[in-house]
Amino acid sequence: MSTITYEIGDPCVCQLCGSHFPDETEPDFCPICKDDRGLGFTPEGQPFSNLGTLRRSHHTINREEEPGLIGIGVEPRISANHRALLVCTDEGNVLWDCVPIIDDAAIGLVQELGGLTAIAVSHPHFYGAMVEWSRAFGGTPVYIHAADRGWVTYPDSAIIYWQGEQHELPGGLTLINCGGHFDGATVLHWPAGAEGNGVLLTGDPISVTPNRQVTFMYAYGNLIPLSARSVTRVVNSVEPFVFDRIYGGFFNARVDCDAKAVVERSAQRYLRALEA
């Protein structure tokens, strides 16, 4: 197993959402968690730690989701317990979403698979250790939609704020600004996934439910729904793309087949409930 050649920093880390801040000084609060869409605060207040401490108490794990797609999570549970996804293509590997820590095991895995060409993040709750991941691989560009620029808690020159409705990445991947959960909320289309039938990586903007349907929310923690207009925009944004499978933001959150029809049916069910 390869070892880390980059000297990892020790930024402050919000333990609720996993977002990093540029130094070890704790802010008064995490703006992402303070927002209505955030995870809020514990009765004891806003908990912070630092990356060095978390690297001693937590470690990354990985799991093959399908050929060319590796899930990367963290144990024990931290923040929302979400996981990242590494998409492997002939033109380079792309990390979709970020977990709150980075360690030897994660870097060694990515190195053995050919390194990292790009990082892209669906929405602010999954920013995690994106800057440390970028630096560990020589300043890999991090793609965030410009509409969410104000939510970035750890600015860095590697971050590229893309604009518009779509942005192409290596390997035929496409970032799609679907909005909804956040103005800059983004999903990723991987046409080669699902045996060539297409995959959509969605994070929270299109969230997979336990019964293998999907839902759309403005705020999951506070259970604030999206408007009919916003749901329609989300569905319309992915309509031009072919996909048979969806991977959400967590291990085991997936729609295995007929995923595009599932999105359409789920949206119609959601819209009917809003009208009731």
Backbone as CSV, one residue per row, in Angstrom:
resi,resn,N_x,N_y,N_z,CA_x,CA_y,CA_z,C_x,C_y,C_z
1,MET,0.840,-1.196,0.000,0.000,0.000,0.000,0.877,1.247,0.000
2,SER,0.565,2.197,-0.886,1.317,3.440,-0.947,1.070,4.265,0.309
3,THR,2.032,5.114,0.635,1.862,5.987,1.781,1.699,7.416,1.307
4,ILE,1.228,8.267,2.206,0.982,9.659,1.864,2.305,10.378,1.638
5,THR,2.438,11.038,0.501,3.620,11.847,0.234,3.331,13.322,0.502
6,TYR,2.076,13.698,0.537,1.670,15.061,0.847,1.479,15.189,2.355
7,GLU,2.011,16.258,2.923,1.848,16.474,4.365,0.476,17.077,4.624
8,ILE,-0.406,16.268,5.184,-1.778,16.696,5.414,-1.821,17.769,6.494
9,GLY,-2.634,18.780,6.254,-2.788,19.842,7.227,-3.680,19.425,8.383
10,ASP,-3.964,20.379,9.253,-4.769,20.075,10.438,-5.883,21.108,10.595
11,PRO,-6.734,21.238,9.568,-7.797,22.243,9.649,-8.858,21.873,10.674
12,CYS,-9.608,22.878,11.101,-10.767,22.663,11.962,-11.860,21.961,11.152
13,VAL,-12.578,21.056,11.807,-13.615,20.281,11.129,-14.913,20.352,11.919
14,CYS,-16.011,20.693,11.234,-17.338,20.624,11.841,-17.730,19.151,11.946
15,GLN,-18.033,18.704,13.152,-18.362,17.296,13.330,-19.794,16.956,12.916
16,LEU,-20.614,17.980,12.631,-21.984,17.704,12.206,-22.077,17.482,10.705
17,CYS,-21.411,18.323,9.915,-21.489,18.157,8.461,-20.167,17.719,7.857
18,GLY,-19.071,17.820,8.615,-17.776,17.395,8.105,-17.029,18.445,7.315
19,SER,-17.581,19.657,7.203,-16.905,20.711,6.445,-15.633,21.161,7.158
20,HIS,-14.634,21.560,6.372,-13.358,22.021,6.905,-13.283,23.537,6.890
21,PHE,-12.475,24.065,7.819,-12.194,25.495,7.899,-10.682,25.671,7.815
22,PRO,-10.177,26.812,7.309,-8.777,26.899,6.893,-7.716,26.779,7.981
23,ASP,-8.048,26.881,9.248,-7.033,26.744,10.287,-7.622,26.007,11.477
24,GLU,-6.861,25.917,12.548,-7.284,25.148,13.712,-8.212,25.925,14.630
25,THR,-8.403,27.207,14.365,-9.252,28.032,15.230,-10.719,27.732,14.972
26,GLU,-11.436,27.388,16.019,-12.852,27.074,15.858,-13.653,28.336,15.582
27,PRO,-14.491,28.335,14.541,-15.395,29.464,14.333,-16.510,29.443,15.378
28,ASP,-17.266,30.521,15.444,-18.381,30.556,16.401,-19.443,29.522,16.049
29,PHE,-19.608,29.267,14.760,-20.593,28.284,14.307,-20.238,27.875,12.884
30,CYS,-20.811,26.776,12.440,-20.669,26.356,11.049,-21.844,26.940,10.268
31,PRO,-21.610,27.798,9.294,-22.732,28.407,8.563,-23.579,27.392,7.808
32,ILE,-22.967,26.285,7.379,-23.730,25.257,6.668,-24.715,24.587,7.606
33,CYS,-24.296,24.326,8.843,-25.183,23.682,9.816,-26.215,24.648,10.387
34,LYS,-25.865,25.923,10.458,-26.797,26.919,11.004,-27.976,27.160,10.071
35,ASP,-27.785,26.948,8.792,-28.839,27.114,7.798,-29.980,26.132,8.046
36,ASP,-31.181,26.453,7.597,-32.345,25.580,7.786,-32.140,24.195,7.190
37,ARG,-31.282,24.098,6.178,-31.036,22.807,5.534,-29.952,21.999,6.241
38,GLY,-29.317,22.611,7.230,-28.223,21.949,7.924,-28.707,20.994,8.999
39,LEU,-27.733,20.399,9.674,-28.040,19.431,10.727,-28.257,20.089,12.073
40,GLY,-28.165,21.446,12.121,-28.455,22.150,13.357,-27.350,22.023,14.374
41,PHE,-27.716,22.037,15.639,-26.757,21.979,16.723,-27.183,20.935,17.736
42,THR,-26.219,20.387,18.464,-26.532,19.472,19.549,-26.924,20.288,20.771
43,PRO,-27.520,19.669,21.791,-27.843,20.419,23.025,-26.611,21.057,23.656
44,GLU,-25.432,20.500,23.385,-24.197,21.044,23.953,-23.607,22.148,23.090
45,GLY,-24.232,22.423,21.945,-23.733,23.460,21.060,-23.143,22.894,19.787
46,GLN,-22.334,23.692,19.122,-21.731,23.317,17.848,-20.426,22.555,18.090
47,PRO,-20.366,21.267,17.739,-19.139,20.495,17.990,-18.125,20.621,16.856
48,PHE,-16.884,20.968,17.212,-15.793,21.022,16.252,-14.673,20.086,16.696
49,SER,-13.877,19.671,15.748,-12.670,18.912,16.032,-11.607,19.411,15.063
50,ASN,-10.584,18.612,14.813,-9.600,18.935,13.784,-9.217,17.652,13.073
51,LEU,-8.645,17.811,11.896,-8.389,16.641,11.066,-7.403,15.673,11.717
52,GLY,-6.393,16.214,12.408,-5.436,15.337,13.064,-6.080,14.435,14.090
53,THR,-6.964,14.989,14.900,-7.671,14.195,15.913,-8.564,13.154,15.255
54,LEU,-9.293,13.552,14.224,-10.206,12.626,13.558,-9.454,11.505,12.850
55,ARG,-8.262,11.793,12.350,-7.477,10.745,11.685,-6.976,9.697,12.679
56,ARG,-6.904,10.070,13.956,-6.509,9.088,14.966,-7.685,8.242,15.446
57,SER,-8.899,8.766,15.314,-10.067,8.049,15.838,-10.934,7.424,14.746
58,HIS,-10.727,7.816,13.477,-11.552,7.339,12.378,-10.656,6.864,11.235
59,HIS,-11.229,6.082,10.344,-10.491,5.614,9.181,-11.453,5.453,8.007
60,THR,-10.907,5.504,6.803,-11.743,5.316,5.620,-11.934,3.832,5.338
61,ILE,-13.029,3.528,4.692,-13.315,2.187,4.194,-13.684,2.324,2.723
62,ASN,-13.614,1.243,1.983,-14.020,1.318,0.580,-14.753,0.055,0.181
63,ARG,-15.599,0.197,-0.822,-16.431,-0.912,-1.286,-16.713,-0.726,-2.777
64,GLU,-16.527,-1.783,-3.552,-16.872,-1.699,-4.971,-18.387,-1.726,-5.128
65,GLU,-18.923,-0.695,-5.745,-20.361,-0.631,-5.993,-20.717,-1.376,-7.284
66,GLU,-19.868,-1.213,-8.283,-19.955,-1.927,-9.550,-18.616,-1.722,-10.237
67,PRO,-18.312,-2.453,-11.300,-17.030,-2.248,-11.973,-16.819,-0.788,-12.358
68,GLY,-15.699,-0.220,-11.913,-15.396,1.169,-12.225,-15.960,2.170,-11.244
69,LEU,-16.601,1.709,-10.169,-17.194,2.630,-9.193,-16.903,2.125,-7.778
70,ILE,-16.162,2.925,-7.015,-15.753,2.560,-5.663,-16.365,3.535,-4.658
71,GLY,-17.056,3.010,-3.665,-17.564,3.835,-2.577,-16.500,3.999,-1.508
72,ILE,-16.348,5.218,-0.983,-15.380,5.514,0.077,-16.127,6.153,1.239
73,GLY,-16.133,5.482,2.391,-16.820,5.977,3.568,-15.877,6.115,4.741
74,VAL,-16.442,6.386,5.918,-15.656,6.591,7.130,-16.262,5.781,8.265
75,GLU,-15.415,5.155,9.045,-15.815,4.480,10.280,-14.938,4.965,11.420
76,PRO,-15.474,5.082,12.667,-16.888,5.014,13.013,-17.663,6.161,12.345
77,ARG,-18.959,6.143,12.508,-19.824,7.136,11.870,-19.415,8.556,12.258
78,ILE,-19.441,9.431,11.277,-19.174,10.847,11.507,-20.054,11.658,10.565
79,SER,-20.407,12.848,10.988,-21.281,13.758,10.246,-22.541,13.016,9.795
80,ALA,-22.917,13.138,8.541,-24.158,12.511,8.061,-23.970,11.040,7.708
81,ASN,-22.744,10.535,7.879,-22.420,9.141,7.545,-22.529,8.880,6.048
82,HIS,-22.313,9.905,5.243,-22.384,9.731,3.795,-21.085,9.112,3.287
83,ARG,-21.050,8.792,2.007,-19.840,8.272,1.396,-19.601,8.959,0.061
84,ALA,-18.333,8.949,-0.344,-17.947,9.468,-1.645,-17.962,8.333,-2.656
85,LEU,-17.838,8.680,-3.925,-17.775,7.677,-4.993,-16.628,8.020,-5.929
86,LEU,-15.783,7.045,-6.195,-14.693,7.215,-7.149,-15.104,6.582,-8.466
87,VAL,-15.225,7.411,-9.505,-15.592,6.933,-10.837,-14.315,6.770,-11.645
88,CYS,-14.050,5.553,-12.090,-12.823,5.254,-12.833,-13.123,5.219,-14.332
89,THR,-12.428,6.048,-15.098,-12.615,6.083,-16.545,-11.264,5.986,-17.238
90,ASP,-11.280,5.744,-18.536,-10.039,5.656,-19.310,-9.330,7.002,-19.405
91,GLU,-10.041,8.077,-19.115,-9.456,9.419,-19.189,-9.111,9.972,-17.816
92,GLY,-9.182,9.149,-16.791,-8.852,9.594,-15.441,-9.977,9.308,-14.469
93,ASN,-9.649,9.377,-13.194,-10.614,9.082,-12.129,-11.194,10.362,-11.548
94,VAL,-12.478,10.328,-11.251,-13.180,11.488,-10.697,-13.773,11.104,-9.350
95,LEU,-13.484,11.905,-8.323,-14.072,11.695,-7.004,-15.341,12.513,-6.906
96,TRP,-16.446,11.825,-6.668,-17.751,12.478,-6.548,-18.095,12.584,-5.062
97,ASP,-18.274,13.808,-4.580,-18.503,14.123,-3.169,-17.280,13.762,-2.329
98,CYS,-17.222,14.311,-1.126,-16.056,14.103,-0.267,-16.490,13.746,1.151
99,VAL,-15.730,12.858,1.762,-15.938,12.511,3.166,-15.101,13.459,4.032
100,PRO,-15.328,13.475,5.360,-14.651,14.467,6.211,-13.173,14.219,6.457
101,ILE,-12.649,13.014,6.192,-11.228,12.766,6.439,-10.569,12.180,5.197
102,ILE,-9.245,12.171,5.211,-8.439,11.516,4.196,-7.304,10.821,4.928
103,ASP,-6.961,9.608,4.532,-5.910,8.866,5.219,-5.096,8.044,4.233
104,ASP,-4.081,7.331,4.762,-3.191,6.534,3.920,-3.959,5.533,3.065
105,ALA,-4.951,4.882,3.670,-5.694,3.847,2.945,-6.415,4.429,1.739
106,ALA,-7.051,5.581,1.912,-7.792,6.199,0.811,-6.846,6.671,-0.288
107,ILE,-5.758,7.317,0.106,-4.813,7.810,-0.898,-4.147,6.645,-1.616
108,GLY,-3.780,5.599,-0.868,-3.174,4.438,-1.502,-4.103,3.790,-2.500
109,LEU,-5.395,3.680,-2.141,-6.379,3.100,-3.060,-6.448,3.891,-4.356
110,VAL,-6.563,5.211,-4.243,-6.698,6.045,-5.437,-5.416,6.015,-6.264
111,GLN,-4.275,6.032,-5.601,-3.010,5.947,-6.334,-2.927,4.654,-7.139
112,GLU,-3.311,3.550,-6.526,-3.233,2.261,-7.210,-4.187,2.174,-8.393
113,LEU,-5.253,2.978,-8.364,-6.229,2.988,-9.448,-5.908,4.032,-10.514
114,GLY,-4.773,4.729,-10.335,-4.354,5.661,-11.379,-4.401,7.120,-11.019
115,GLY,-4.649,7.448,-9.745,-4.653,8.843,-9.332,-6.008,9.509,-9.471
116,LEU,-5.990,10.824,-9.447,-7.234,11.592,-9.420,-7.140,12.734,-10.419
117,THR,-8.118,12.791,-11.323,-8.144,13.830,-12.357,-9.025,15.006,-11.962
118,ALA,-10.108,14.743,-11.222,-11.032,15.805,-10.840,-11.810,15.383,-9.602
119,ILE,-12.285,16.380,-8.881,-13.192,16.199,-7.753,-14.420,17.057,-8.054
120,ALA,-15.603,16.547,-7.781,-16.834,17.317,-7.965,-17.752,17.030,-6.791
121,VAL,-18.477,18.038,-6.346,-19.285,17.905,-5.131,-20.724,18.306,-5.428
122,SER,-21.657,17.506,-4.899,-23.079,17.703,-5.198,-23.673,18.920,-4.503
123,HIS,-23.277,19.159,-3.235,-23.877,20.255,-2.473,-23.072,20.472,-1.198
124,PRO,-23.290,21.568,-0.461,-22.415,21.925,0.661,-22.298,20.898,1.779
125,HIS,-23.317,20.087,2.026,-23.220,19.124,3.115,-22.164,18.053,2.869
126,PHE,-21.711,17.912,1.624,-20.734,16.879,1.289,-19.386,17.454,0.852
127,TYR,-19.106,18.718,1.230,-17.807,19.301,0.905,-16.675,18.549,1.613
128,GLY,-16.867,18.249,2.895,-15.909,17.454,3.650,-14.477,17.929,3.492
129,ALA,-13.564,16.984,3.255,-12.127,17.266,3.152,-11.708,17.523,1.714
130,MET,-12.533,18.205,0.940,-12.260,18.337,-0.493,-10.929,19.029,-0.766
131,VAL,-10.552,20.018,0.040,-9.287,20.718,-0.203,-8.104,19.802,0.108
132,GLU,-8.164,19.050,1.203,-7.078,18.127,1.524,-6.976,17.009,0.484
133,TRP,-8.105,16.532,-0.021,-8.076,15.536,-1.100,-7.395,16.134,-2.336
134,SER,-7.753,17.361,-2.673,-7.151,18.007,-3.831,-5.641,18.131,-3.671
135,ARG,-5.194,18.602,-2.522,-3.769,18.824,-2.299,-2.996,17.510,-2.278
136,ALA,-3.616,16.462,-1.770,-2.936,15.166,-1.712,-2.624,14.631,-3.104
137,PHE,-3.361,15.105,-4.110,-3.144,14.647,-5.485,-2.701,15.798,-6.381
138,GLY,-1.834,16.651,-5.820,-1.168,17.668,-6.628,-2.026,18.837,-7.036
139,GLY,-3.044,19.176,-6.255,-3.917,20.300,-6.598,-4.982,19.944,-7.620
140,THR,-5.508,18.729,-7.513,-6.590,18.294,-8.402,-7.732,19.308,-8.375
141,PRO,-8.258,19.714,-9.533,-9.353,20.692,-9.539,-10.614,20.168,-8.859
142,VAL,-11.266,21.049,-8.121,-12.509,20.738,-7.420,-13.623,21.551,-8.068
143,TYR,-14.631,20.873,-8.602,-15.708,21.543,-9.335,-16.934,21.728,-8.444
144,ILE,-17.297,22.997,-8.237,-18.474,23.369,-7.459,-19.255,24.389,-8.272
145,HIS,-20.573,24.244,-8.310,-21.350,25.210,-9.080,-21.250,26.592,-8.449
146,ALA,-21.135,27.616,-9.299,-20.929,28.982,-8.835,-22.050,29.473,-7.930
147,ALA,-23.259,28.940,-8.088,-24.377,29.373,-7.255,-24.177,29.026,-5.787
148,ASP,-23.277,28.073,-5.491,-23.018,27.674,-4.106,-21.674,28.188,-3.591
149,ARG,-21.096,29.128,-4.298,-19.790,29.656,-3.897,-19.805,30.198,-2.470
150,GLY,-20.874,30.839,-2.083,-20.961,31.450,-0.753,-20.972,30.457,0.396
151,TRP,-21.147,29.164,0.102,-21.179,28.146,1.152,-19.817,27.506,1.401
152,VAL,-18.835,27.820,0.589,-17.521,27.199,0.738,-16.823,27.763,1.979
153,THR,-16.507,26.903,2.932,-15.880,27.326,4.185,-14.363,27.247,4.146
154,TYR,-13.805,26.604,3.107,-12.359,26.442,2.983,-11.961,26.827,1.564
155,PRO,-11.823,28.125,1.281,-11.477,28.554,-0.078,-10.092,28.039,-0.472
156,ASP,-9.929,27.751,-1.764,-8.645,27.262,-2.257,-8.572,27.525,-3.744
157,SER,-7.350,27.729,-4.234,-7.174,28.036,-5.651,-7.548,26.873,-6.567
158,ALA,-7.631,25.656,-6.018,-7.992,24.498,-6.843,-9.482,24.442,-7.159
159,ILE,-10.292,25.226,-6.435,-11.738,25.168,-6.641,-12.116,25.929,-7.919
160,ILE,-12.839,25.245,-8.778,-13.345,25.838,-10.017,-14.856,26.006,-9.877
161,TYR,-15.311,27.243,-9.945,-16.747,27.537,-9.827,-17.344,27.587,-11.237
162,TRP,-17.934,26.476,-11.633,-18.484,26.405,-12.980,-19.884,27.010,-13.014
163,GLN,-20.301,27.430,-14.176,-21.589,28.095,-14.328,-22.430,27.396,-15.391
164,GLY,-23.698,27.736,-15.405,-24.592,27.172,-16.402,-25.288,25.916,-15.917
165,GLU,-25.915,25.212,-16.853,-26.717,24.035,-16.511,-25.921,22.741,-16.551
166,GLN,-24.847,22.680,-17.342,-24.065,21.448,-17.488,-22.592,21.779,-17.635
167,HIS,-21.755,20.827,-17.226,-20.315,20.987,-17.390,-19.698,19.618,-17.629
168,GLU,-18.885,19.512,-18.675,-18.281,18.231,-19.035,-17.007,17.976,-18.239
169,LEU,-16.834,16.725,-17.796,-15.624,16.273,-17.124,-14.985,15.154,-17.949
170,PRO,-13.735,14.788,-17.660,-13.101,13.689,-18.409,-13.900,12.395,-18.307
171,GLY,-13.728,11.535,-19.290,-14.374,10.234,-19.272,-15.826,10.253,-19.673
172,GLY,-16.267,11.336,-20.335,-17.657,11.419,-20.763,-18.635,11.765,-19.660
173,LEU,-18.122,12.166,-18.484,-18.993,12.516,-17.363,-19.551,13.924,-17.540
174,THR,-20.768,14.133,-17.028,-21.407,15.442,-17.132,-21.965,15.865,-15.780
175,LEU,-21.562,17.046,-15.324,-22.173,17.659,-14.148,-23.455,18.355,-14.587
176,ILE,-24.532,18.160,-13.818,-25.838,18.726,-14.147,-26.325,19.550,-12.955
177,ASN,-26.501,20.842,-13.161,-27.047,21.690,-12.098,-28.561,21.523,-12.082
178,CYS,-29.044,20.765,-11.080,-30.482,20.508,-10.989,-31.169,21.435,-10.002
179,GLY,-30.403,22.114,-9.124,-31.019,22.984,-8.132,-31.846,22.195,-7.140
180,GLY,-32.777,22.887,-6.519,-33.649,22.232,-5.548,-33.115,22.367,-4.146
181,HIS,-32.407,21.347,-3.683,-31.872,21.318,-2.322,-31.010,22.549,-2.033
182,PHE,-30.166,22.929,-2.956,-29.408,24.188,-2.962,-29.469,24.733,-4.382
183,ASP,-29.256,26.036,-4.538,-29.295,26.616,-5.884,-28.261,25.961,-6.788
184,GLY,-27.100,25.635,-6.231,-26.054,25.021,-7.022,-26.031,23.507,-6.958
185,ALA,-27.058,22.901,-6.401,-27.092,21.442,-6.259,-26.870,20.770,-7.607
186,THR,-26.042,19.735,-7.592,-25.558,19.124,-8.823,-25.634,17.606,-8.735
187,VAL,-25.907,16.959,-9.849,-25.800,15.503,-9.964,-24.799,15.201,-11.084
188,LEU,-24.313,13.956,-11.124,-23.293,13.572,-12.091,-23.786,12.410,-12.945
189,HIS,-23.705,12.573,-14.261,-24.099,11.508,-15.182,-22.864,10.768,-15.657
190,TRP,-22.910,9.436,-15.545,-21.826,8.548,-15.971,-22.396,7.593,-17.016
191,PRO,-22.221,7.891,-18.288,-22.890,7.104,-19.333,-22.412,5.659,-19.427
192,ALA,-21.168,5.379,-19.023,-20.633,4.023,-19.146,-21.058,3.114,-18.000
193,GLY,-21.653,3.683,-16.965,-22.045,2.881,-15.813,-23.229,1.977,-16.105
194,ALA,-23.517,1.062,-15.177,-24.630,0.109,-15.318,-24.535,-0.652,-16.638
195,GLU,-23.322,-1.177,-16.884,-23.078,-1.968,-18.098,-23.406,-1.189,-19.366
196,GLY,-23.147,0.108,-19.339,-23.384,0.940,-20.509,-24.781,1.511,-20.603
197,ASN,-25.618,1.242,-19.616,-26.985,1.762,-19.616,-27.122,3.101,-18.896
198,GLY,-26.027,3.579,-18.310,-26.019,4.904,-17.712,-26.325,4.909,-16.231
199,VAL,-25.573,5.753,-15.502,-25.735,5.900,-14.057,-25.839,7.380,-13.722
200,LEU,-26.669,7.688,-12.734,-26.765,9.033,-12.183,-26.304,8.971,-10.734
201,LEU,-25.299,9.776,-10.390,-24.826,9.908,-9.016,-25.456,11.175,-8.455
202,THR,-26.202,11.050,-7.350,-27.106,12.144,-6.985,-26.873,12.810,-5.638
203,GLY,-26.087,12.209,-4.729,-25.979,12.823,-3.418,-27.353,13.034,-2.812
204,ASP,-27.598,14.234,-2.277,-28.903,14.572,-1.691,-29.887,15.235,-2.648
205,PRO,-29.450,15.906,-3.731,-30.426,16.599,-4.583,-31.548,15.702,-5.102
206,ILE,-31.222,14.438,-5.425,-32.244,13.429,-5.724,-31.945,12.280,-4.769
207,SER,-32.666,12.222,-3.679,-32.301,11.309,-2.593,-33.021,9.971,-2.719
208,VAL,-32.253,8.881,-2.616,-32.827,7.542,-2.704,-33.444,7.164,-1.364
209,THR,-34.691,6.694,-1.389,-35.405,6.315,-0.174,-35.216,4.820,0.094
210,PRO,-35.552,4.350,1.318,-35.359,2.926,1.645,-36.103,1.957,0.727
211,ASN,-37.209,2.405,0.124,-37.958,1.504,-0.767,-37.526,1.628,-2.224
212,ARG,-36.307,2.181,-2.430,-35.707,2.284,-3.761,-36.485,3.209,-4.699
213,GLN,-37.177,4.185,-4.105,-37.723,5.293,-4.868,-36.816,6.496,-4.608
214,VAL,-37.200,7.683,-5.064,-36.418,8.877,-4.767,-37.334,9.970,-4.235
215,THR,-36.720,10.953,-3.595,-37.492,12.085,-3.108,-36.670,13.352,-3.257
216,PHE,-37.297,14.480,-3.003,-36.695,15.781,-3.223,-37.083,16.667,-2.037
217,MET,-36.096,17.234,-1.355,-36.402,18.052,-0.185,-35.560,19.319,-0.190
218,TYR,-36.145,20.379,0.346,-35.361,21.588,0.612,-34.487,21.360,1.835
219,ALA,-35.068,20.787,2.892,-34.324,20.527,4.123,-34.707,19.153,4.652
220,TYR,-33.746,18.234,4.650,-34.035,16.876,5.117,-34.164,16.822,6.635
221,GLY,-33.260,17.482,7.349,-33.312,17.440,8.801,-34.565,18.070,9.365
222,ASN,-34.980,19.187,8.793,-36.172,19.897,9.260,-37.424,19.533,8.476
223,LEU,-37.286,18.592,7.542,-38.425,18.072,6.779,-39.212,19.179,6.074
224,ILE,-38.493,20.058,5.408,-39.118,21.122,4.622,-39.118,20.692,3.157
225,PRO,-40.292,20.548,2.552,-40.355,20.041,1.175,-39.949,21.092,0.157
226,LEU,-39.693,20.631,-1.045,-39.467,21.532,-2.168,-40.799,21.962,-2.764
227,SER,-40.791,23.092,-3.438,-41.974,23.533,-4.161,-42.158,22.693,-5.415
228,ALA,-43.379,22.731,-5.956,-43.654,22.013,-7.197,-42.750,22.512,-8.325
229,ARG,-42.528,23.797,-8.360,-41.677,24.372,-9.412,-40.256,23.824,-9.313
230,SER,-39.726,23.715,-8.085,-38.359,23.232,-7.910,-38.243,21.755,-8.275
231,VAL,-39.227,20.952,-7.883,-39.202,19.530,-8.225,-39.234,19.348,-9.739
232,THR,-40.067,20.113,-10.400,-40.159,20.031,-11.850,-38.830,20.392,-12.506
233,ARG,-38.166,21.400,-11.958,-36.857,21.775,-12.512,-35.846,20.643,-12.340
234,VAL,-35.822,19.998,-11.179,-34.895,18.894,-10.951,-35.113,17.794,-11.990
235,VAL,-36.359,17.393,-12.161,-36.667,16.306,-13.092,-36.336,16.706,-14.522
236,ASN,-36.679,17.931,-14.899,-36.390,18.378,-16.264,-34.889,18.443,-16.545
237,SER,-34.091,18.723,-15.509,-32.644,18.855,-15.720,-31.992,17.532,-16.108
238,VAL,-32.544,16.412,-15.626,-31.938,15.108,-15.938,-32.658,14.389,-17.073
239,GLU,-33.759,14.947,-17.558,-34.553,14.279,-18.586,-33.769,13.979,-19.857
240,PRO,-32.845,14.848,-20.311,-32.128,14.542,-21.564,-31.133,13.390,-21.454
241,PHE,-30.867,12.888,-20.257,-29.802,11.906,-20.065,-30.367,10.493,-19.910
242,VAL,-29.607,9.535,-20.396,-29.998,8.123,-20.306,-29.341,7.522,-19.065
243,PHE,-30.139,6.951,-18.169,-29.583,6.285,-16.993,-30.569,5.230,-16.492
244,ASP,-29.998,4.093,-16.143,-30.797,2.971,-15.661,-30.618,2.744,-14.164
245,ARG,-29.599,3.401,-13.583,-29.259,3.162,-12.180,-28.931,4.481,-11.495
246,ILE,-29.242,4.577,-10.199,-28.926,5.756,-9.394,-28.160,5.314,-8.157
247,TYR,-27.112,6.071,-7.823,-26.443,5.935,-6.534,-26.638,7.233,-5.763
248,GLY,-27.250,7.130,-4.578,-27.435,8.295,-3.731,-26.194,8.585,-2.912
249,GLY,-26.375,9.276,-1.793,-25.236,9.753,-1.020,-24.729,8.814,0.054
250,PHE,-25.292,7.599,0.150,-24.953,6.716,1.252,-24.780,5.287,0.734
251,PHE,-24.009,4.496,1.455,-23.909,3.085,1.108,-25.310,2.467,1.094
252,ASN,-25.571,1.636,0.126,-26.845,0.926,-0.042,-27.991,1.814,-0.513
253,ALA,-27.731,3.086,-0.763,-28.768,3.970,-1.306,-28.658,3.941,-2.823
254,ARG,-29.404,3.031,-3.460,-29.311,2.899,-4.911,-30.628,2.418,-5.488
255,VAL,-30.874,2.833,-6.702,-31.975,2.313,-7.510,-31.321,1.471,-8.594
256,ASP,-31.532,0.178,-8.569,-30.757,-0.738,-9.399,-31.118,-0.713,-10.878
257,CYS,-32.376,-0.459,-11.186,-32.778,-0.503,-12.595,-33.991,0.392,-12.829
258,ASP,-34.217,0.723,-14.088,-35.367,1.550,-14.487,-35.378,2.882,-13.730
259,ALA,-34.183,3.406,-13.447,-34.075,4.555,-12.541,-34.706,5.827,-13.105
260,LYS,-34.603,6.027,-14.417,-35.185,7.256,-14.974,-36.700,7.266,-14.793
261,ALA,-37.326,6.127,-14.991,-38.769,6.035,-14.774,-39.102,6.199,-13.288
262,VAL,-38.228,5.706,-12.419,-38.443,5.866,-10.982,-38.433,7.345,-10.601
263,VAL,-37.499,8.114,-11.174,-37.460,9.550,-10.903,-38.759,10.212,-11.337
264,GLU,-39.229,9.870,-12.511,-40.456,10.483,-13.026,-41.669,10.103,-12.188
265,ARG,-41.786,8.814,-11.822,-42.917,8.381,-10.987,-42.856,9.006,-9.597
266,SER,-41.670,9.057,-9.037,-41.516,9.638,-7.701,-41.884,11.115,-7.706
267,ALA,-41.498,11.817,-8.766,-41.831,13.233,-8.864,-43.339,13.441,-8.975
268,GLN,-44.011,12.623,-9.772,-45.458,12.751,-9.894,-46.151,12.478,-8.571
269,ARG,-45.689,11.479,-7.835,-46.236,11.187,-6.514,-46.022,12.373,-5.577
270,TYR,-44.836,12.955,-5.625,-44.511,14.105,-4.769,-45.421,15.283,-5.098
271,LEU,-45.592,15.557,-6.391,-46.415,16.696,-6.806,-47.878,16.485,-6.413
272,ARG,-48.354,15.243,-6.501,-49.739,14.973,-6.073,-49.900,15.231,-4.576
273,ALA,-48.896,14.890,-3.794,-48.969,15.102,-2.349,-48.985,16.596,-2.014
274,LEU,-48.249,17.387,-2.795,-48.262,18.828,-2.554,-49.632,19.439,-2.835
275,GLU,-50.359,18.843,-3.761,-51.670,19.369,-4.138,-52.793,18.901,-3.224
276,ALA,-52.534,17.888,-2.410,-53.582,17.291,-1.574,-54.064,18.260,-0.489
